[in-house]
Amino acid sequence: MFSEQISFNELPQAMAYLIQQVERLESALSLNQSEKQESDQWFNLQQLQEYHPDHPAAPTVYAWVGQRLIPNHKHGKKLIFLKSEIDEWLKSGRRKTAAELRSEAAEFVVKKGRIVK
């Protein structure tokens, strides 16, 4: 678009061109990154063991599967696990703090107090 030597008068056009090119690159990179985040990942048993924070033994994972505690999929005899489902399962095990429990109890008492009268 521009010659090797840019004159002072061409400088605004050159900057506008560069800004446009940078914006195009940023949008292409953000699209590519969002596609990677949206694509889910499948784990086999060993990958699940490595991914799980406690690194459970295989018999432990099989026990979880047998008790239907962990989300899983089965293809023939092979167990596979979806990363997003494992993440949700891990998050669901969060225990509430004492302050959260006190707050919920106070809200419950207030609500019950209004209904019982």
N, C-alpha and C positions, 0 to 999 in steps of 0.2 A: 504494500500500500504506500509506504513512504520510502524515499530514497535513503541511502546510508546517512547522509547529512540532513538533519532536520533544521529548517530555518526557524527563527523566533516566531514568525507568523504561523507556521505549521504546528507549533507546540500544543496549542489547545486541541486541535484535531487528533494529534498523536496521543495525547493523554486520554481523550475520550475513547479512542480505539483500544488502548491498553486496558482501561477500566471495563469496557464491554467484554473484552476477551477474558479478563480475570473473573467477571461475574458468570460468564458461560462455564468456565472451568469449575468454579465453586458449585454451581447448580448441578453439573455433571457428577462431581464428587459426592454431593449430598444425596443424589438419587442412587448412586451406586452403593453408598453406605447404608441407606435405608433398606435397600433390597437385601443386603447381607443380614441386617437385623431382623427382617421379616421372615427370612428363611429359617425354619426350625432345624434342629439337629437331632439325629437319632443316636442313642447310645446303646452299645451292647452291654453285657454284664460287667466286663472289665472296665469299660469307659465310665459306667455309672459308679463303680467303686472308686475310681480315681477322682471323679467329679464331686462326689458326696463329701462334705466336710469331715465326716468321721471315718471315711475310707472303710466301710463295713466289709466283713468277710462275705464270701459267696453264700455260705449257709444262712447268714443273717438276712441277706437280700431275698433268698428263696423263702425264708420264713415270712418276711413282709408280704411277698407275693401271695403265698398260701393263705395268709390272714386278710388279704385284700387291703393292706394298709398303704401300699405304694402303687401309684398309677403305672400301668404297664400294658404292653401289647404283646401278642404272641403270634409268631409266624411259624406254623408247624410246631417244632419243639423248641424253637429259639425265642428267647425273651428279648424284647427291645423296649427302650424307654425314650420318651420324647422329652427333650430338655426343658421346654416351657412348662410341661406338666410336672416335672420334677421340681423346677423352681417354685411353682405354686404350692406344691406339696410341702416343700421345705419351709416356705413362708407361713403356711397354715399352722405350723407347730409353735408359733411364737406365743410365749406366755405373757400375760399382762403384768404390769408392775403393780406394786402395792398401792401406789397413788391412783392408778387407773381403776383398780378394784374398789377402792374407797369412793371414788367419784361415781362409779356405776351404782354402788350400793346406796349412796346418798340420793341419786336421781330416782332409783327404784322406790325408796321410802317416800320421797316427795310425791311421786305419781300415785302410789298406793294410798297415801294419806288423803289425797284429793278424791279418789274413787270410793273409798270405804265409807265416808260420811254419808 
